[in-house]
Amino acid sequence: MSEPPTTTVFVYGTLMPGERNAHIAALGGTFSARPARLPGHRLLHLWPEAYPAVVRGDGGEVVRGFALTYAPADWPVALPFLDELEGTDETPPLYTREAVALTLDDAQHVSAWVYLYALTERLNRPGVISVPGGDWTAIPDRSRTDESDR
C-alpha cells in the first residue's frame, strides 16, 4: 500500500465519536474529528456481526461519517491500532485501507484513508442491510453481538 501524505482517516461506524470503538481511535493520539461525506460509496450493515461495511457504489451514493485527522507525530502510532481493528493483515483481509477524497461539511475537500470491506463473498449471504442515507447511526440496534468480534 502506498502512503499518501495524509494523517486523516474516514470513519463511518464503530470508530465514530460516541460509538463503541471510539476509544480505539483515541489510543493513537491526538486528532480532530470533523463531519464528512464519502461520495461514490455505499454503506451496508452486517448482521449478526453488528458492524458496517463500505463498498464502492455508483456515483450518486454517499457515506456519512467523520474525518479523523491525527497530529503528524501521532500517525505512526495511530495507524497500527486502526489497521489491527480493521483486520487489514488477516488472511484474507477483512478490510483494505484505500486513499479517497472526502467532502467536509464546510464543502472543503480533503484526502483521507478509508477502510473498504474486502470479504465480497459475505455480501452474498443473508444479513446484509443497505443503510438508508449512508448514516450508520440510523441503524437502531448497533450493539455488539456474540458473533461480532469488532
Stockholm file with secondary structure:
# STOCKHOLM 1.0

chainA/1-150         MSEPPTTTVFVYGTLMPGERNAHIAALGGTFSARPARLPGHRLLHLWPEAYPAVVRGDGGEVVRGFALTYAPADWPVALPFLDELEGTDETPPLYTREAVALTLDDAQHVSAWVYLYALTERLNRPGVISVPGGDWTAIPDRSRTDESDR
#=GR chainA/1-150 SS CCCCSCCEEEECSTTSTTSTTHHHHHHTCCEEEEEEEEETEEEEEETTTTEEEEEECCTTCEEEEEEEEECTTTHHHHHHHHHHHHTTTSSSCSEEEEEEEEEETTSCEEEEEEEEECCGGGGGSSCEEECGGGCGGGSSCCCCCTTCCC
#=GC SS_cons         CCCCSCCEEEECSTTSTTSTTHHHHHHTCCEEEEEEEEETEEEEEETTTTEEEEEECCTTCEEEEEEEEECTTTHHHHHHHHHHHHTTTSSSCSEEEEEEEEEETTSCEEEEEEEEECCGGGGGSSCEEECGGGCGGGSSCCCCCTTCCC
//
